[in-house]
Amino acid sequence: MSEPRSSAGLAGPGMMLLSAVIFGYFGFTTSFVHTSAITGQLLIYVPMLEWTLKVTAILFAISGVAAFLRPLEANLLFCVAGLFSALLFVAVAVMDFADKQHMVMSPVLLLIFAAWNGFGSWSGLKAVIALRPVHDSDERTIGAP
């Protein structure tokens, strides 16, 4: 006998849309300076952060709207986008730590955001996997029927 499945670990459309607004606010309203004032060279981690925020905001908004129709798939998109943004936040923080002359944002703050996003997305992804549909053909038995 299987126990009933619960959607307690899933995010709702409100959380997804709030996340989209937060990421969109910082991604679309912040004026990022992509080049060094000292050398004039492109600081690659600046556009990486900017586009991480923008693309993640768009994906979060899509998942928020899709959650009304397909909540499981919307949560999958929300979690995967959150995990990728967390990984990119870590990459930007590492590059920011390595560059002693420039800073796009506090690397410590970026690592906190990465941990927050990463943990929440990982937890949500585990909930999505636990709720995925189980088909009879997927169930395997050992021994004689």
KENU-543951 format. One record per residue (C-alpha): x, y, z; residue number from 1; residue in three letters. Coordinates in steps of 0.1 Angstrom, whole numbers, plus 5000, padded with zeros to 4 digits. Example, Ala and Ser with C-alpha at 12.3 -4.5 7.8 and 13.67 -1.06 7.14 Angstrom:
residues 2
<X: 5123 Y: 4955 Z: 5078 num: 1 residu: ALA> $
<X: 5137 Y: 4989 Z: 5071 num: 2 residu: SER> $
***
This chain:
residues 145
<X: 5000 Y: 5000 Z: 5000 num: 1 residu: MET> $
<X: 5014 Y: 5034 Z: 4991 num: 2 residu: SER> $
<X: 5010 Y: 5064 Z: 5013 num: 3 residu: GLU> $
<X: 4993 Y: 5095 Z: 4999 num: 4 residu: PRO> $
<X: 5015 Y: 5120 Z: 4981 num: 5 residu: ARG> $
<X: 5017 Y: 5156 Z: 4994 num: 6 residu: SER> $
<X: 5025 Y: 5187 Z: 4975 num: 7 residu: SER> $
<X: 5039 Y: 5204 Z: 5006 num: 8 residu: ALA> $
<X: 5074 Y: 5210 Z: 4991 num: 9 residu: GLY> $
<X: 5061 Y: 5227 Z: 4960 num: 10 residu: LEU> $
<X: 5061 Y: 5264 Z: 4954 num: 11 residu: ALA> $
<X: 5029 Y: 5281 Z: 4944 num: 12 residu: GLY> $
<X: 5024 Y: 5307 Z: 4917 num: 13 residu: PRO> $
<X: 5026 Y: 5335 Z: 4943 num: 14 residu: GLY> $
<X: 5061 Y: 5325 Z: 4953 num: 15 residu: MET> $
<X: 5072 Y: 5320 Z: 4917 num: 16 residu: MET> $
<X: 5059 Y: 5354 Z: 4907 num: 17 residu: LEU> $
<X: 5074 Y: 5371 Z: 4938 num: 18 residu: LEU> $
<X: 5107 Y: 5356 Z: 4929 num: 19 residu: SER> $
<X: 5103 Y: 5368 Z: 4893 num: 20 residu: ALA> $
<X: 5096 Y: 5404 Z: 4906 num: 21 residu: VAL> $
<X: 5127 Y: 5403 Z: 4929 num: 22 residu: ILE> $
<X: 5150 Y: 5390 Z: 4902 num: 23 residu: PHE> $
<X: 5135 Y: 5413 Z: 4876 num: 24 residu: GLY> $
<X: 5138 Y: 5443 Z: 4898 num: 25 residu: TYR> $
<X: 5176 Y: 5438 Z: 4903 num: 26 residu: PHE> $
<X: 5181 Y: 5425 Z: 4867 num: 27 residu: GLY> $
<X: 5162 Y: 5451 Z: 4848 num: 28 residu: PHE> $
<X: 5165 Y: 5483 Z: 4869 num: 29 residu: THR> $
<X: 5201 Y: 5481 Z: 4881 num: 30 residu: THR> $
<X: 5226 Y: 5500 Z: 4859 num: 31 residu: SER> $
<X: 5255 Y: 5476 Z: 4855 num: 32 residu: PHE> $
<X: 5289 Y: 5489 Z: 4843 num: 33 residu: VAL> $
<X: 5304 Y: 5461 Z: 4822 num: 34 residu: HIS> $
<X: 5339 Y: 5475 Z: 4818 num: 35 residu: THR> $
<X: 5367 Y: 5485 Z: 4842 num: 36 residu: SER> $
<X: 5371 Y: 5522 Z: 4847 num: 37 residu: ALA> $
<X: 5408 Y: 5515 Z: 4852 num: 38 residu: ILE> $
<X: 5416 Y: 5493 Z: 4821 num: 39 residu: THR> $
<X: 5385 Y: 5496 Z: 4800 num: 40 residu: GLY> $
<X: 5383 Y: 5458 Z: 4797 num: 41 residu: GLN> $
<X: 5351 Y: 5438 Z: 4799 num: 42 residu: LEU> $
<X: 5345 Y: 5424 Z: 4834 num: 43 residu: LEU> $
<X: 5328 Y: 5391 Z: 4823 num: 44 residu: ILE> $
<X: 5312 Y: 5385 Z: 4857 num: 45 residu: TYR> $
<X: 5292 Y: 5417 Z: 4855 num: 46 residu: VAL> $
<X: 5272 Y: 5407 Z: 4824 num: 47 residu: PRO> $
<X: 5270 Y: 5372 Z: 4838 num: 48 residu: MET> $
<X: 5253 Y: 5385 Z: 4869 num: 49 residu: LEU> $
<X: 5230 Y: 5408 Z: 4850 num: 50 residu: GLU> $
<X: 5219 Y: 5382 Z: 4825 num: 51 residu: TRP> $
<X: 5215 Y: 5356 Z: 4852 num: 52 residu: THR> $
<X: 5191 Y: 5379 Z: 4870 num: 53 residu: LEU> $
<X: 5172 Y: 5388 Z: 4838 num: 54 residu: LYS> $
<X: 5169 Y: 5352 Z: 4824 num: 55 residu: VAL> $
<X: 5160 Y: 5338 Z: 4858 num: 56 residu: THR> $
<X: 5133 Y: 5364 Z: 4863 num: 57 residu: ALA> $
<X: 5118 Y: 5355 Z: 4830 num: 58 residu: ILE> $
<X: 5119 Y: 5318 Z: 4837 num: 59 residu: LEU> $
<X: 5104 Y: 5324 Z: 4872 num: 60 residu: PHE> $
<X: 5076 Y: 5345 Z: 4856 num: 61 residu: ALA> $
<X: 5069 Y: 5317 Z: 4830 num: 62 residu: ILE> $
<X: 5068 Y: 5291 Z: 4858 num: 63 residu: SER> $
<X: 5044 Y: 5313 Z: 4879 num: 64 residu: GLY> $
<X: 5019 Y: 5316 Z: 4850 num: 65 residu: VAL> $
<X: 5023 Y: 5279 Z: 4841 num: 66 residu: ALA> $
<X: 5017 Y: 5269 Z: 4877 num: 67 residu: ALA> $
<X: 4980 Y: 5277 Z: 4872 num: 68 residu: PHE> $
<X: 4978 Y: 5250 Z: 4844 num: 69 residu: LEU> $
<X: 5006 Y: 5225 Z: 4851 num: 70 residu: ARG> $
<X: 5018 Y: 5229 Z: 4887 num: 71 residu: PRO> $
<X: 5043 Y: 5200 Z: 4887 num: 72 residu: LEU> $
<X: 5060 Y: 5210 Z: 4854 num: 73 residu: GLU> $
<X: 5060 Y: 5247 Z: 4865 num: 74 residu: ALA> $
<X: 5077 Y: 5237 Z: 4898 num: 75 residu: ASN> $
<X: 5103 Y: 5217 Z: 4878 num: 76 residu: LEU> $
<X: 5111 Y: 5248 Z: 4857 num: 77 residu: LEU> $
<X: 5112 Y: 5270 Z: 4888 num: 78 residu: PHE> $
<X: 5136 Y: 5246 Z: 4906 num: 79 residu: CYS> $
<X: 5159 Y: 5241 Z: 4876 num: 80 residu: VAL> $
<X: 5161 Y: 5278 Z: 4870 num: 81 residu: ALA> $
<X: 5168 Y: 5284 Z: 4907 num: 82 residu: GLY> $
<X: 5196 Y: 5258 Z: 4907 num: 83 residu: LEU> $
<X: 5212 Y: 5273 Z: 4876 num: 84 residu: PHE> $
<X: 5210 Y: 5308 Z: 4890 num: 85 residu: SER> $
<X: 5226 Y: 5296 Z: 4923 num: 86 residu: ALA> $
<X: 5255 Y: 5280 Z: 4904 num: 87 residu: LEU> $
<X: 5260 Y: 5311 Z: 4884 num: 88 residu: LEU> $
<X: 5259 Y: 5332 Z: 4915 num: 89 residu: PHE> $
<X: 5287 Y: 5311 Z: 4929 num: 90 residu: VAL> $
<X: 5307 Y: 5315 Z: 4897 num: 91 residu: ALA> $
<X: 5302 Y: 5353 Z: 4898 num: 92 residu: VAL> $
<X: 5312 Y: 5354 Z: 4935 num: 93 residu: ALA> $
<X: 5344 Y: 5334 Z: 4928 num: 94 residu: VAL> $
<X: 5354 Y: 5357 Z: 4899 num: 95 residu: MET> $
<X: 5345 Y: 5387 Z: 4921 num: 96 residu: ASP> $
<X: 5367 Y: 5374 Z: 4949 num: 97 residu: PHE> $
<X: 5396 Y: 5368 Z: 4924 num: 98 residu: ALA> $
<X: 5394 Y: 5404 Z: 4911 num: 99 residu: ASP> $
<X: 5409 Y: 5426 Z: 4938 num: 100 residu: LYS> $
<X: 5402 Y: 5459 Z: 4920 num: 101 residu: GLN> $
<X: 5365 Y: 5456 Z: 4910 num: 102 residu: HIS> $
<X: 5333 Y: 5444 Z: 4926 num: 103 residu: MET> $
<X: 5299 Y: 5439 Z: 4909 num: 104 residu: VAL> $
<X: 5283 Y: 5430 Z: 4942 num: 105 residu: MET> $
<X: 5294 Y: 5418 Z: 4976 num: 106 residu: SER> $
<X: 5306 Y: 5383 Z: 4970 num: 107 residu: PRO> $
<X: 5295 Y: 5372 Z: 5004 num: 108 residu: VAL> $
<X: 5260 Y: 5384 Z: 4996 num: 109 residu: LEU> $
<X: 5261 Y: 5365 Z: 4963 num: 110 residu: LEU> $
<X: 5271 Y: 5333 Z: 4982 num: 111 residu: LEU> $
<X: 5242 Y: 5338 Z: 5006 num: 112 residu: ILE> $
<X: 5218 Y: 5342 Z: 4977 num: 113 residu: PHE> $
<X: 5233 Y: 5312 Z: 4960 num: 114 residu: ALA> $
<X: 5229 Y: 5291 Z: 4992 num: 115 residu: ALA> $
<X: 5193 Y: 5303 Z: 4996 num: 116 residu: TRP> $
<X: 5183 Y: 5297 Z: 4960 num: 117 residu: ASN> $
<X: 5203 Y: 5264 Z: 4959 num: 118 residu: GLY> $
<X: 5187 Y: 5250 Z: 4990 num: 119 residu: PHE> $
<X: 5152 Y: 5260 Z: 4981 num: 120 residu: GLY> $
<X: 5155 Y: 5248 Z: 4946 num: 121 residu: SER> $
<X: 5171 Y: 5215 Z: 4956 num: 122 residu: TRP> $
<X: 5143 Y: 5209 Z: 4982 num: 123 residu: SER> $
<X: 5117 Y: 5218 Z: 4956 num: 124 residu: GLY> $
<X: 5133 Y: 5195 Z: 4931 num: 125 residu: LEU> $
<X: 5132 Y: 5166 Z: 4955 num: 126 residu: LYS> $
<X: 5095 Y: 5173 Z: 4961 num: 127 residu: ALA> $
<X: 5088 Y: 5174 Z: 4923 num: 128 residu: VAL> $
<X: 5106 Y: 5140 Z: 4919 num: 129 residu: ILE> $
<X: 5087 Y: 5125 Z: 4948 num: 130 residu: ALA> $
<X: 5054 Y: 5136 Z: 4931 num: 131 residu: LEU> $
<X: 5061 Y: 5125 Z: 4896 num: 132 residu: ARG> $
<X: 5035 Y: 5102 Z: 4881 num: 133 residu: PRO> $
<X: 5042 Y: 5065 Z: 4886 num: 134 residu: VAL> $
<X: 5031 Y: 5042 Z: 4858 num: 135 residu: HIS> $
<X: 5025 Y: 5005 Z: 4862 num: 136 residu: ASP> $
<X: 5052 Y: 4997 Z: 4836 num: 137 residu: SER> $
<X: 5077 Y: 5015 Z: 4858 num: 138 residu: ASP> $
<X: 5071 Y: 4994 Z: 4888 num: 139 residu: GLU> $
<X: 5095 Y: 4964 Z: 4889 num: 140 residu: ARG> $
<X: 5090 Y: 4933 Z: 4911 num: 141 residu: THR> $
<X: 5116 Y: 4907 Z: 4920 num: 142 residu: ILE> $
<X: 5106 Y: 4871 Z: 4920 num: 143 residu: GLY> $
<X: 5076 Y: 4853 Z: 4907 num: 144 residu: ALA> $
<X: 5044 Y: 4872 Z: 4901 num: 145 residu: PRO> $
***
